[in-house]
Amino acid sequence: MNDDLNPIQFHTVQVRAQLHLREGVELRWSTQLELSVDDPFEGRVDRTVVLTERPSDSYNRSTKANYPGSIVARHTQWELGGAVDFPKLATVTYTCRLPFIQFHDPLEGMEASTHVSWGRIRFELDCAACGGTTAFASQNNDRKPKELVCGCGKVIGKEVNAQPEIG
């Protein structure tokens, strides 16, 4: 698929999410990110890839084949003064480098594009009440607002908007 007529081009995509957290809750963002992209190496549109900071570790989730995209930066910003029950606002922005080759998917009858239609960001929260750690995922096809509940039953955070935002 990669030849002189169809060279690999790379483009940059930013993926952003926000969490409203209770006081004392600790947050760890994942070092991986899942996106739905048109994968020229599989020759299929709308495939989920798992991106890491090392392109050699990124892969197509269904085929497990290497995918040469990567996370090139991850930035977290903290703000205080959110809602009374959730005074901390954490925003993460992943900057990703994705490959693109123009192709036609015969099974879907579609041309490939650089559009990313879906994303999932995983993270862990440590509960201030019980000290336990709970794993969560934010994806833009989930219903929002969404409460983030610890295994002990305490609401420790929430997602307000449809996210992650992809642009």
Secondary structure as UniProt FT lines:
FT   TURN            4..5
FT   STRAND          9..21
FT   TURN            23..24
FT   STRAND          26..39
FT   TURN            40..43
FT   STRAND          44..51
FT   HELIX           55..57
FT   STRAND          59..60
FT   TURN            61..63
FT   STRAND          70..80
FT   STRAND          88..100
FT   STRAND          104..105
FT   TURN            106..109
FT   STRAND          110..111
FT   STRAND          118..126
FT   TURN            128..130
FT   STRAND          133..139
FT   TURN            140..141
FT   STRAND          146..149
FT   TURN            151..152
FT   STRAND          155..159
FT   STRAND          165..166
//
